[in-house]
Amino acid sequence: NLAALRAKWNTNPNGWEKFRVDDAGDGYVGLYSLANNRYVSTDNTRSDKMLRAAWATGSGDWEKFTWVPLGGAGYALRSKATGKYVTTDV
């Protein structure tokens, strides 16, 4: 099971759509999946840099993100491992 993250199915948050935001230190956050008790990781071994909540039980560089304020109530999420922003593949 790759436990890939997708933003394309549910319109209401159920068990699989619930995450906890943890302080990962040095201004970073970790996203912890309440469905499987794993941190969201940037899979830096793949060319597509897919996000996964499959293996990490702690926050290394692949599990660290920063919130980037966009003004108003909007934020972007940037991966420490790649320096790139998280996006939805529609």
NUVO-123132 format. One record per atom (N, C-alpha, C): residue number from 0; residue in one letter; atom name; z, y, x. Coordinates in pm, whole numbers, plus 50000, padded with zeros to 5 digits. Layout:
nr=NUM&rest=A&atom=CA&Z=Z&Y=Y&X=X
...
This chain:
nr=0&rest=N&atom=N&Z=50000&Y=49881&X=50085
nr=0&rest=N&atom=CA&Z=50000&Y=50000&X=50000
nr=0&rest=N&atom=C&Z=50000&Y=50124&X=50089
nr=1&rest=L&atom=N&Z=49903&Y=50209&X=50068
nr=1&rest=L&atom=CA&Z=49892&Y=50329&X=50150
nr=1&rest=L&atom=C&Z=49977&Y=50443&X=50099
nr=2&rest=A&atom=N&Z=50020&Y=50438&X=49973
nr=2&rest=A&atom=CA&Z=50103&Y=50543&X=49913
nr=2&rest=A&atom=C&Z=50044&Y=50682&X=49934
nr=3&rest=A&atom=N&Z=49914&Y=50694&X=49913
nr=3&rest=A&atom=CA&Z=49845&Y=50823&X=49926
nr=3&rest=A&atom=C&Z=49888&Y=50917&X=49815
nr=4&rest=L&atom=N&Z=49895&Y=51045&X=49847
nr=4&rest=L&atom=CA&Z=49928&Y=51145&X=49746
nr=4&rest=L&atom=C&Z=49800&Y=51196&X=49683
nr=5&rest=R&atom=N&Z=49805&Y=51214&X=49552
nr=5&rest=R&atom=CA&Z=49690&Y=51266&X=49478
nr=5&rest=R&atom=C&Z=49741&Y=51367&X=49376
nr=6&rest=A&atom=N&Z=49662&Y=51467&X=49349
nr=6&rest=A&atom=CA&Z=49695&Y=51564&X=49245
nr=6&rest=A&atom=C&Z=49585&Y=51557&X=49140
nr=7&rest=K&atom=N&Z=49583&Y=51446&X=49064
nr=7&rest=K&atom=CA&Z=49472&Y=51431&X=48971
nr=7&rest=K&atom=C&Z=49501&Y=51352&X=48846
nr=8&rest=W&atom=N&Z=49622&Y=51294&X=48829
nr=8&rest=W&atom=CA&Z=49642&Y=51209&X=48713
nr=8&rest=W&atom=C&Z=49733&Y=51268&X=48608
nr=9&rest=N&atom=N&Z=49858&Y=51283&X=48636
nr=9&rest=N&atom=CA&Z=49956&Y=51317&X=48534
nr=9&rest=N&atom=C&Z=49968&Y=51467&X=48512
nr=10&rest=T&atom=N&Z=49986&Y=51504&X=48386
nr=10&rest=T&atom=CA&Z=50007&Y=51644&X=48351
nr=10&rest=T&atom=C&Z=50155&Y=51674&X=48329
nr=11&rest=N&atom=N&Z=50239&Y=51570&X=48329
nr=11&rest=N&atom=CA&Z=50384&Y=51585&X=48318
nr=11&rest=N&atom=C&Z=50451&Y=51508&X=48431
nr=12&rest=P&atom=N&Z=50554&Y=51565&X=48491
nr=12&rest=P&atom=CA&Z=50619&Y=51494&X=48601
nr=12&rest=P&atom=C&Z=50701&Y=51375&X=48552
nr=13&rest=N&atom=N&Z=50667&Y=51259&X=48601
nr=13&rest=N&atom=CA&Z=50743&Y=51137&X=48575
nr=13&rest=N&atom=C&Z=50811&Y=51097&X=48706
nr=14&rest=G&atom=N&Z=50851&Y=50974&X=48721
nr=14&rest=G&atom=CA&Z=50919&Y=50928&X=48842
nr=14&rest=G&atom=C&Z=50836&Y=50943&X=48969
nr=15&rest=W&atom=N&Z=50707&Y=50917&X=48961
nr=15&rest=W&atom=CA&Z=50621&Y=50922&X=49080
nr=15&rest=W&atom=C&Z=50589&Y=51064&X=49123
nr=16&rest=E&atom=N&Z=50614&Y=51161&X=49039
nr=16&rest=E&atom=CA&Z=50581&Y=51301&X=49070
nr=16&rest=E&atom=C&Z=50704&Y=51383&X=49110
nr=17&rest=K&atom=N&Z=50814&Y=51318&X=49137
nr=17&rest=K&atom=CA&Z=50935&Y=51391&X=49170
nr=17&rest=K&atom=C&Z=50966&Y=51380&X=49320
nr=18&rest=F&atom=N&Z=50990&Y=51496&X=49379
nr=18&rest=F&atom=CA&Z=51020&Y=51507&X=49522
nr=18&rest=F&atom=C&Z=51142&Y=51595&X=49542
nr=19&rest=R&atom=N&Z=51210&Y=51571&X=49649
nr=19&rest=R&atom=CA&Z=51321&Y=51656&X=49691
nr=19&rest=R&atom=C&Z=51275&Y=51733&X=49814
nr=20&rest=V&atom=N&Z=51306&Y=51861&X=49820
nr=20&rest=V&atom=CA&Z=51272&Y=51942&X=49937
nr=20&rest=V&atom=C&Z=51395&Y=51946&X=50027
nr=21&rest=D&atom=N&Z=51380&Y=51893&X=50149
nr=21&rest=D&atom=CA&Z=51489&Y=51888&X=50246
nr=21&rest=D&atom=C&Z=51465&Y=51988&X=50359
nr=22&rest=D&atom=N&Z=51573&Y=52040&X=50414
nr=22&rest=D&atom=CA&Z=51565&Y=52124&X=50532
nr=22&rest=D&atom=C&Z=51537&Y=52034&X=50652
nr=23&rest=A&atom=N&Z=51423&Y=52052&X=50718
nr=23&rest=A&atom=CA&Z=51384&Y=51970&X=50833
nr=23&rest=A&atom=C&Z=51412&Y=52042&X=50965
nr=24&rest=G&atom=N&Z=51478&Y=52158&X=50959
nr=24&rest=G&atom=CA&Z=51515&Y=52232&X=51079
nr=24&rest=G&atom=C&Z=51406&Y=52324&X=51129
nr=25&rest=D&atom=N&Z=51445&Y=52427&X=51201
nr=25&rest=D&atom=CA&Z=51353&Y=52523&X=51264
nr=25&rest=D&atom=C&Z=51255&Y=52586&X=51165
nr=26&rest=G&atom=N&Z=51297&Y=52606&X=51040
nr=26&rest=G&atom=CA&Z=51212&Y=52669&X=50940
nr=26&rest=G&atom=C&Z=51117&Y=52575&X=50867
nr=27&rest=Y&atom=N&Z=51127&Y=52446&X=50894
nr=27&rest=Y&atom=CA&Z=51040&Y=52347&X=50830
nr=27&rest=Y&atom=C&Z=51112&Y=52280&X=50715
nr=28&rest=V&atom=N&Z=51033&Y=52224&X=50622
nr=28&rest=V&atom=CA&Z=51087&Y=52144&X=50513
nr=28&rest=V&atom=C&Z=51025&Y=52006&X=50517
nr=29&rest=G&atom=N&Z=51096&Y=51911&X=50461
nr=29&rest=G&atom=CA&Z=51045&Y=51777&X=50440
nr=29&rest=G&atom=C&Z=51039&Y=51750&X=50291
nr=30&rest=L&atom=N&Z=50938&Y=51678&X=50247
nr=30&rest=L&atom=CA&Z=50925&Y=51642&X=50106
nr=30&rest=L&atom=C&Z=50959&Y=51493&X=50093
nr=31&rest=Y&atom=N&Z=51064&Y=51465&X=50018
nr=31&rest=Y&atom=CA&Z=51117&Y=51331&X=50005
nr=31&rest=Y&atom=C&Z=51081&Y=51277&X=49867
nr=32&rest=S&atom=N&Z=51009&Y=51165&X=49865
nr=32&rest=S&atom=CA&Z=50968&Y=51103&X=49739
nr=32&rest=S&atom=C&Z=51086&Y=51031&X=49676
nr=33&rest=L&atom=N&Z=51120&Y=51069&X=49553
nr=33&rest=L&atom=CA&Z=51227&Y=51001&X=49481
nr=33&rest=L&atom=C&Z=51182&Y=50866&X=49426
nr=34&rest=A&atom=N&Z=51051&Y=50843&X=49424
nr=34&rest=A&atom=CA&Z=50998&Y=50717&X=49372
nr=34&rest=A&atom=C&Z=51017&Y=50601&X=49469
nr=35&rest=N&atom=N&Z=51003&Y=50628&X=49601
nr=35&rest=N&atom=CA&Z=51012&Y=50518&X=49698
nr=35&rest=N&atom=C&Z=51103&Y=50548&X=49817
nr=36&rest=N&atom=N&Z=51174&Y=50661&X=49812
nr=36&rest=N&atom=CA&Z=51269&Y=50696&X=49917
nr=36&rest=N&atom=C&Z=51205&Y=50707&X=50055
nr=37&rest=R&atom=N&Z=51088&Y=50771&X=50061
nr=37&rest=R&atom=CA&Z=51017&Y=50794&X=50186
nr=37&rest=R&atom=C&Z=50974&Y=50941&X=50191
nr=38&rest=Y&atom=N&Z=50962&Y=50994&X=50312
nr=38&rest=Y&atom=CA&Z=50914&Y=51130&X=50330
nr=38&rest=Y&atom=C&Z=50762&Y=51135&X=50326
nr=39&rest=V&atom=N&Z=50710&Y=51245&X=50277
nr=39&rest=V&atom=CA&Z=50566&Y=51269&X=50279
nr=39&rest=V&atom=C&Z=50527&Y=51296&X=50424
nr=40&rest=S&atom=N&Z=50424&Y=51225&X=50470
nr=40&rest=S&atom=CA&Z=50376&Y=51237&X=50607
nr=40&rest=S&atom=C&Z=50230&Y=51280&X=50607
nr=41&rest=T&atom=N&Z=50192&Y=51358&X=50708
nr=41&rest=T&atom=CA&Z=50051&Y=51382&X=50736
nr=41&rest=T&atom=C&Z=50005&Y=51264&X=50819
nr=42&rest=D&atom=N&Z=49911&Y=51184&X=50768
nr=42&rest=D&atom=CA&Z=49862&Y=51068&X=50843
nr=42&rest=D&atom=C&Z=49766&Y=51118&X=50950
nr=43&rest=N&atom=N&Z=49821&Y=51151&X=51066
nr=43&rest=N&atom=CA&Z=49743&Y=51213&X=51173
nr=43&rest=N&atom=C&Z=49656&Y=51113&X=51249
nr=44&rest=T&atom=N&Z=49660&Y=50984&X=51210
nr=44&rest=T&atom=CA&Z=49574&Y=50883&X=51272
nr=44&rest=T&atom=C&Z=49438&Y=50878&X=51206
nr=45&rest=R&atom=N&Z=49424&Y=50940&X=51089
nr=45&rest=R&atom=CA&Z=49299&Y=50935&X=51013
nr=45&rest=R&atom=C&Z=49226&Y=51068&X=51024
nr=46&rest=S&atom=N&Z=49097&Y=51064&X=51020
nr=46&rest=S&atom=CA&Z=49018&Y=51187&X=51030
nr=46&rest=S&atom=C&Z=49038&Y=51276&X=50908
nr=47&rest=D&atom=N&Z=49069&Y=51219&X=50790
nr=47&rest=D&atom=CA&Z=49087&Y=51300&X=50670
nr=47&rest=D&atom=C&Z=49228&Y=51358&X=50658
nr=48&rest=K&atom=N&Z=49321&Y=51318&X=50747
nr=48&rest=K&atom=CA&Z=49459&Y=51368&X=50750
nr=48&rest=K&atom=C&Z=49528&Y=51356&X=50614
nr=49&rest=M&atom=N&Z=49504&Y=51245&X=50545
nr=49&rest=M&atom=CA&Z=49562&Y=51218&X=50414
nr=49&rest=M&atom=C&Z=49714&Y=51229&X=50419
nr=50&rest=L&atom=N&Z=49774&Y=51278&X=50311
nr=50&rest=L&atom=CA&Z=49919&Y=51278&X=50299
nr=50&rest=L&atom=C&Z=49963&Y=51146&X=50238
nr=51&rest=R&atom=N&Z=50073&Y=51092&X=50290
nr=51&rest=R&atom=CA&Z=50123&Y=50964&X=50241
nr=51&rest=R&atom=C&Z=50275&Y=50969&X=50231
nr=52&rest=A&atom=N&Z=50327&Y=50897&X=50135
nr=52&rest=A&atom=CA&Z=50472&Y=50878&X=50125
nr=52&rest=A&atom=C&Z=50496&Y=50729&X=50137
nr=53&rest=A&atom=N&Z=50469&Y=50675&X=50257
nr=53&rest=A&atom=CA&Z=50467&Y=50530&X=50273
nr=53&rest=A&atom=C&Z=50568&Y=50475&X=50371
nr=54&rest=W&atom=N&Z=50592&Y=50543&X=50481
nr=54&rest=W&atom=CA&Z=50669&Y=50476&X=50585
nr=54&rest=W&atom=C&Z=50788&Y=50555&X=50639
nr=55&rest=A&atom=N&Z=50786&Y=50685&X=50639
nr=55&rest=A&atom=CA&Z=50887&Y=50764&X=50708
nr=55&rest=A&atom=C&Z=51018&Y=50774&X=50631
nr=56&rest=T&atom=N&Z=51127&Y=50738&X=50695
nr=56&rest=T&atom=CA&Z=51259&Y=50754&X=50636
nr=56&rest=T&atom=C&Z=51332&Y=50873&X=50697
nr=57&rest=G&atom=N&Z=51267&Y=50946&X=50787
nr=57&rest=G&atom=CA&Z=51321&Y=51066&X=50849
nr=57&rest=G&atom=C&Z=51211&Y=51167&X=50869
nr=58&rest=S&atom=N&Z=51245&Y=51284&X=50921
nr=58&rest=S&atom=CA&Z=51148&Y=51391&X=50939
nr=58&rest=S&atom=C&Z=51112&Y=51411&X=51085
nr=59&rest=G&atom=N&Z=51001&Y=51351&X=51129
nr=59&rest=G&atom=CA&Z=50940&Y=51382&X=51258
nr=59&rest=G&atom=C&Z=50836&Y=51490&X=51235
nr=60&rest=D&atom=N&Z=50757&Y=51522&X=51336
nr=60&rest=D&atom=CA&Z=50656&Y=51628&X=51322
nr=60&rest=D&atom=C&Z=50557&Y=51600&X=51210
nr=61&rest=W&atom=N&Z=50522&Y=51475&X=51187
nr=61&rest=W&atom=CA&Z=50425&Y=51441&X=51082
nr=61&rest=W&atom=C&Z=50482&Y=51464&X=50942
nr=62&rest=E&atom=N&Z=50613&Y=51477&X=50930
nr=62&rest=E&atom=CA&Z=50679&Y=51496&X=50800
nr=62&rest=E&atom=C&Z=50730&Y=51639&X=50781
nr=63&rest=K&atom=N&Z=50692&Y=51729&X=50867
nr=63&rest=K&atom=CA&Z=50741&Y=51867&X=50857
nr=63&rest=K&atom=C&Z=50631&Y=51961&X=50807
nr=64&rest=F&atom=N&Z=50672&Y=52050&X=50717
nr=64&rest=F&atom=CA&Z=50581&Y=52146&X=50655
nr=64&rest=F&atom=C&Z=50649&Y=52282&X=50650
nr=65&rest=T&atom=N&Z=50569&Y=52387&X=50642
nr=65&rest=T&atom=CA&Z=50623&Y=52522&X=50619
nr=65&rest=T&atom=C&Z=50568&Y=52573&X=50487
nr=66&rest=W&atom=N&Z=50653&Y=52651&X=50416
nr=66&rest=W&atom=CA&Z=50609&Y=52723&X=50297
nr=66&rest=W&atom=C&Z=50550&Y=52855&X=50345
nr=67&rest=V&atom=N&Z=50431&Y=52887&X=50301
nr=67&rest=V&atom=CA&Z=50366&Y=53012&X=50339
nr=67&rest=V&atom=C&Z=50354&Y=53096&X=50212
nr=68&rest=P&atom=N&Z=50428&Y=53209&X=50201
nr=68&rest=P&atom=CA&Z=50422&Y=53291&X=50081
nr=68&rest=P&atom=C&Z=50284&Y=53354&X=50063
nr=69&rest=L&atom=N&Z=50235&Y=53350&X=49940
nr=69&rest=L&atom=CA&Z=50104&Y=53407&X=49907
nr=69&rest=L&atom=C&Z=50118&Y=53531&X=49819
nr=70&rest=G&atom=N&Z=50240&Y=53575&X=49793
nr=70&rest=G&atom=CA&Z=50262&Y=53688&X=49703
nr=70&rest=G&atom=C&Z=50288&Y=53638&X=49563
nr=71&rest=G&atom=N&Z=50367&Y=53713&X=49489
nr=71&rest=G&atom=CA&Z=50404&Y=53668&X=49355
nr=71&rest=G&atom=C&Z=50483&Y=53540&X=49363
nr=72&rest=A&atom=N&Z=50449&Y=53442&X=49283
nr=72&rest=A&atom=CA&Z=50520&Y=53315&X=49281
nr=72&rest=A&atom=C&Z=50446&Y=53206&X=49358
nr=73&rest=G&atom=N&Z=50337&Y=53242&X=49425
nr=73&rest=G&atom=CA&Z=50254&Y=53142&X=49492
nr=73&rest=G&atom=C&Z=50294&Y=53114&X=49636
nr=74&rest=Y&atom=N&Z=50281&Y=52987&X=49675
nr=74&rest=Y&atom=CA&Z=50307&Y=52943&X=49811
nr=74&rest=Y&atom=C&Z=50201&Y=52842&X=49852
nr=75&rest=A&atom=N&Z=50173&Y=52836&X=49979
nr=75&rest=A&atom=CA&Z=50091&Y=52729&X=50035
nr=75&rest=A&atom=C&Z=50181&Y=52645&X=50123
nr=76&rest=L&atom=N&Z=50139&Y=52522&X=50148
nr=76&rest=L&atom=CA&Z=50214&Y=52430&X=50230
nr=76&rest=L&atom=C&Z=50130&Y=52395&X=50352
nr=77&rest=R&atom=N&Z=50187&Y=52415&X=50472
nr=77&rest=R&atom=CA&Z=50112&Y=52389&X=50596
nr=77&rest=R&atom=C&Z=50182&Y=52279&X=50677
nr=78&rest=S&atom=N&Z=50103&Y=52185&X=50726
nr=78&rest=S&atom=CA&Z=50153&Y=52073&X=50805
nr=78&rest=S&atom=C&Z=50182&Y=52116&X=50948
nr=79&rest=K&atom=N&Z=50297&Y=52078&X=51001
nr=79&rest=K&atom=CA&Z=50328&Y=52106&X=51141
nr=79&rest=K&atom=C&Z=50237&Y=52024&X=51232
nr=80&rest=A&atom=N&Z=50208&Y=51900&X=51196
nr=80&rest=A&atom=CA&Z=50130&Y=51810&X=51281
nr=80&rest=A&atom=C&Z=49988&Y=51859&X=51303
nr=81&rest=T&atom=N&Z=49927&Y=51919&X=51200
nr=81&rest=T&atom=CA&Z=49786&Y=51960&X=51212
nr=81&rest=T&atom=C&Z=49767&Y=52111&X=51213
nr=82&rest=G&atom=N&Z=49867&Y=52186&X=51165
nr=82&rest=G&atom=CA&Z=49851&Y=52329&X=51151
nr=82&rest=G&atom=C&Z=49762&Y=52367&X=51034
nr=83&rest=K&atom=N&Z=49724&Y=52271&X=50952
nr=83&rest=K&atom=CA&Z=49634&Y=52293&X=50837
nr=83&rest=K&atom=C&Z=49713&Y=52293&X=50707
nr=84&rest=Y&atom=N&Z=49652&Y=52353&X=50606
nr=84&rest=Y&atom=CA&Z=49714&Y=52362&X=50475
nr=84&rest=Y&atom=C&Z=49689&Y=52237&X=50392
nr=85&rest=V&atom=N&Z=49787&Y=52203&X=50308
nr=85&rest=V&atom=CA&Z=49775&Y=52093&X=50213
nr=85&rest=V&atom=C&Z=49681&Y=52139&X=50102
nr=86&rest=T&atom=N&Z=49591&Y=52052&X=50061
nr=86&rest=T&atom=CA&Z=49493&Y=52086&X=49959
nr=86&rest=T&atom=C&Z=49480&Y=51973&X=49858
nr=87&rest=T&atom=N&Z=49427&Y=52003&X=49743
nr=87&rest=T&atom=CA&Z=49399&Y=51903&X=49641
nr=87&rest=T&atom=C&Z=49255&Y=51859&X=49653
nr=88&rest=D&atom=N&Z=49232&Y=51730&X=49661
nr=88&rest=D&atom=CA&Z=49097&Y=51675&X=49664
nr=88&rest=D&atom=C&Z=49057&Y=51644&X=49521
nr=89&rest=V&atom=N&Z=48979&Y=51732&X=49459
nr=89&rest=V&atom=CA&Z=48941&Y=51714&X=49318
nr=89&rest=V&atom=C&Z=48812&Y=51638&X=49302
